[in-house]
Amino acid sequence: MKFEERLAGGHPNSLGNTVEIVEEVLREPARFDEFFNCYFSKDEVVRLRVSNGMKRICAVNSPLMVPYIDRFLDDIAQIGQASTKWTLAQLFLMLETDLTENQKTKAKQILKENLITESDWIVLNQTMETLGKWSKDDKELKAWIQPHLRVLAADTRKSVSKKALKTLRLLN
């Protein structure tokens, strides 16, 4: 049975067969492409589970993902789903040392856009995490993010405001 079929169904907040499939991909890296292409499923639950699986794969075997960095930047960043956006923020941070300068510039643009336009609390928190860490060594990014963090520090959602305040403290 194909990965996409195995990732479908069940409760939308459950992992379903994600962990089992990740283990298969880690045992058989040649199947990574099949797993990656599940991002293009019409089923948003499948895409959510693929995102979860990507973080798991990256944590164990990040070199498997390096050839796909441009596809994450060009194709996956276009998917209008919160779980995909927060996963990209996490993956970009995990893969930071593997990003070329051009890729990191593009990742910053994607994350900056998400920080401005997205309202999902997890997207905002994960994006602040990555951009905040990157801002420590990037004066231009630091200057850009600080006013946005000040706005988010007043967010009515405690997790968002706390993350913004924590990130501001990190940068000062």
Kinemage of the C-alpha trace (Angstrom):
@kinemage 1
@onewidth
@group {chain A} dominant
@subgroup {mainchain}
@vectorlist {calphas} color= white
{ca met a 1} P 0.000 0.000 0.000
{ca lys a 2} L 1.266 3.477 -0.876
{ca phe a 3} L 2.363 5.891 1.831
{ca glu a 4} L -0.369 8.388 0.982
{ca glu a 5} L -3.090 5.786 1.519
{ca arg a 6} L -1.498 4.696 4.794
{ca leu a 7} L -1.273 8.281 6.054
{ca ala a 8} L -4.964 9.001 5.376
{ca gly a 9} L -7.871 8.482 7.744
{ca gly a 10} L -8.311 8.306 11.452
{ca his a 11} L -8.579 11.236 13.819
{ca pro a 12} L -7.079 14.392 12.258
{ca asn a 13} L -4.973 15.086 15.372
{ca ser a 14} L -3.528 11.585 15.569
{ca leu a 15} L -0.259 10.482 14.012
{ca gly a 16} L -1.911 7.499 12.346
{ca asn a 17} L 0.823 5.425 10.687
{ca thr a 18} L 3.349 8.276 10.603
{ca val a 19} L 5.931 6.746 12.952
{ca glu a 20} L 5.777 3.377 11.205
{ca ile a 21} L 6.261 5.019 7.793
{ca val a 22} L 9.143 7.176 9.076
{ca glu a 23} L 10.856 4.002 10.305
{ca glu a 24} L 10.399 2.454 6.841
{ca val a 25} L 11.873 5.527 5.148
{ca leu a 26} L 14.827 5.511 7.528
{ca arg a 27} L 15.423 1.817 6.754
{ca glu a 28} L 14.904 2.355 3.009
{ca pro a 29} L 16.058 5.909 2.150
{ca ala a 30} L 15.208 5.314 -1.526
{ca arg a 31} L 11.551 5.662 -0.462
{ca phe a 32} L 12.052 9.221 0.820
{ca asp a 33} L 10.865 10.683 -2.485
{ca glu a 34} L 7.561 8.796 -2.233
{ca phe a 35} L 7.095 10.141 1.286
{ca phe a 36} L 8.064 13.685 0.268
{ca asn a 37} L 5.538 13.633 -2.574
{ca cys a 38} L 2.733 12.967 -0.083
{ca tyr a 39} L 3.012 16.707 0.627
{ca phe a 40} L 1.054 17.160 -2.600
{ca ser a 41} L -1.876 15.065 -1.389
{ca lys a 42} L -5.305 16.688 -1.565
{ca asp a 43} L -5.844 15.429 2.002
{ca glu a 44} L -4.693 17.952 4.593
{ca val a 45} L -4.415 15.212 7.258
{ca val a 46} L -1.892 13.427 5.027
{ca arg a 47} L 0.075 16.680 4.660
{ca leu a 48} L -0.005 17.229 8.447
{ca arg a 49} L 1.381 13.738 9.029
{ca val a 50} L 4.050 14.188 6.372
{ca ser a 51} L 5.148 17.368 8.152
{ca asn a 52} L 5.396 15.494 11.426
{ca gly a 53} L 7.339 12.730 9.704
{ca met a 54} L 9.758 15.168 8.088
{ca lys a 55} L 10.800 16.515 11.491
{ca arg a 56} L 11.356 12.959 12.716
{ca ile a 57} L 13.429 12.039 9.661
{ca cys a 58} L 15.448 15.252 9.865
{ca ala a 59} L 16.275 14.609 13.525
{ca val a 60} L 17.695 11.166 12.690
{ca asn a 61} L 19.031 11.516 9.133
{ca ser a 62} L 19.196 15.146 8.012
{ca pro a 63} L 21.494 14.366 5.031
{ca leu a 64} L 18.514 12.577 3.466
{ca met a 65} L 16.710 15.921 3.303
{ca val a 66} L 19.507 18.118 1.958
{ca pro a 67} L 18.819 17.350 -1.743
{ca tyr a 68} L 15.213 18.461 -1.125
{ca ile a 69} L 15.954 21.855 0.448
{ca asp a 70} L 15.144 23.729 -2.770
{ca arg a 71} L 11.850 21.851 -3.074
{ca phe a 72} L 10.972 22.813 0.504
{ca leu a 73} L 11.759 26.437 -0.350
{ca asp a 74} L 10.005 26.494 -3.720
{ca asp a 75} L 7.169 23.968 -3.547
{ca ile a 76} L 6.336 23.180 0.065
{ca ala a 77} L 6.460 26.840 1.110
{ca gln a 78} L 3.553 27.426 -1.310
{ca ile a 79} L 1.231 25.055 0.567
{ca gly a 80} L -1.272 27.164 2.473
{ca gln a 81} L -1.503 24.950 5.539
{ca ala a 82} L -0.420 25.942 9.033
{ca ser a 83} L 1.270 22.615 9.833
{ca thr a 84} L 3.423 22.944 6.731
{ca lys a 85} L 4.424 26.498 7.639
{ca trp a 86} L 5.410 25.697 11.222
{ca thr a 87} L 7.282 22.595 10.072
{ca leu a 88} L 9.284 24.646 7.568
{ca ala a 89} L 10.378 26.971 10.382
{ca gln a 90} L 11.555 23.937 12.360
{ca leu a 91} L 13.241 22.247 9.394
{ca phe a 92} L 15.056 25.407 8.306
{ca leu a 93} L 16.520 25.700 11.802
{ca met a 94} L 17.462 22.010 11.907
{ca leu a 95} L 19.060 22.245 8.450
{ca glu a 96} L 20.685 25.657 8.973
{ca thr a 97} L 24.259 24.408 8.476
{ca asp a 98} L 23.206 22.679 5.240
{ca leu a 99} L 21.606 25.784 3.698
{ca thr a 100} L 23.560 27.728 1.099
{ca glu a 101} L 23.556 31.518 1.510
{ca asn a 102} L 20.894 31.800 -1.224
{ca gln a 103} L 18.760 29.127 0.416
{ca lys a 104} L 19.026 30.796 3.810
{ca thr a 105} L 18.081 34.144 2.269
{ca lys a 106} L 15.023 32.540 0.686
{ca ala a 107} L 14.154 30.760 3.962
{ca lys a 108} L 14.315 34.110 5.783
{ca gln a 109} L 11.973 35.666 3.209
{ca ile a 110} L 9.473 32.831 3.618
{ca leu a 111} L 9.588 33.012 7.408
{ca lys a 112} L 9.340 36.805 7.474
{ca glu a 113} L 6.268 36.615 5.250
{ca asn a 114} L 4.744 33.963 7.522
{ca leu a 115} L 5.432 36.047 10.626
{ca ile a 116} L 3.582 38.986 9.063
{ca thr a 117} L 0.668 37.185 7.415
{ca glu a 118} L -0.090 34.106 9.501
{ca ser a 119} L -2.282 34.024 12.589
{ca asp a 120} L -1.842 30.395 13.675
{ca trp a 121} L -0.144 30.436 17.080
{ca ile a 122} L 2.142 27.493 16.313
{ca val a 123} L 3.282 29.063 13.029
{ca leu a 124} L 4.042 32.297 14.862
{ca asn a 125} L 5.881 30.590 17.731
{ca gln a 126} L 8.005 28.331 15.527
{ca thr a 127} L 8.780 31.192 13.153
{ca met a 128} L 9.841 33.447 16.043
{ca glu a 129} L 12.049 30.615 17.323
{ca thr a 130} L 13.944 30.253 14.050
{ca leu a 131} L 14.147 33.927 13.120
{ca gly a 132} L 15.068 34.833 16.689
{ca lys a 133} L 18.004 32.422 16.724
{ca trp a 134} L 19.129 33.564 13.286
{ca ser a 135} L 18.845 37.219 14.340
{ca lys a 136} L 21.580 36.834 16.961
{ca asp a 137} L 24.177 36.765 14.157
{ca asp a 138} L 22.322 38.872 11.586
{ca lys a 139} L 22.007 42.584 12.389
{ca glu a 140} L 19.675 43.265 9.469
{ca leu a 141} L 17.299 40.467 10.468
{ca lys a 142} L 17.485 41.564 14.106
{ca ala a 143} L 16.491 45.122 13.142
{ca trp a 144} L 13.634 43.753 11.051
{ca ile a 145} L 12.232 41.319 13.626
{ca gln a 146} L 12.323 43.463 16.762
{ca pro a 147} L 9.327 45.694 15.904
{ca his a 148} L 7.342 42.612 14.875
{ca leu a 149} L 8.198 40.940 18.173
{ca arg a 150} L 7.007 44.035 20.063
{ca val a 151} L 3.644 43.787 18.303
{ca leu a 152} L 3.400 40.052 18.987
{ca ala a 153} L 4.344 40.632 22.639
{ca ala a 154} L 0.919 42.273 22.994
{ca asp a 155} L -0.903 39.297 21.430
{ca thr a 156} L -3.857 38.096 23.495
{ca arg a 157} L -2.648 34.495 23.225
{ca lys a 158} L -0.247 33.845 26.096
{ca ser a 159} L 1.989 31.431 24.182
{ca val a 160} L 2.518 33.975 21.393
{ca ser a 161} L 3.138 36.944 23.685
{ca lys a 162} L 5.487 34.923 25.927
{ca lys a 163} L 7.466 33.664 22.928
{ca ala a 164} L 7.771 37.203 21.529
{ca leu a 165} L 8.966 38.555 24.882
{ca lys a 166} L 11.420 35.679 25.322
{ca thr a 167} L 12.799 36.252 21.822
{ca leu a 168} L 13.142 39.990 22.442
{ca arg a 169} L 15.093 39.265 25.645
{ca leu a 170} L 17.331 36.868 23.712
{ca leu a 171} L 18.160 39.627 21.230
{ca asn a 172} L 18.837 42.387 23.809
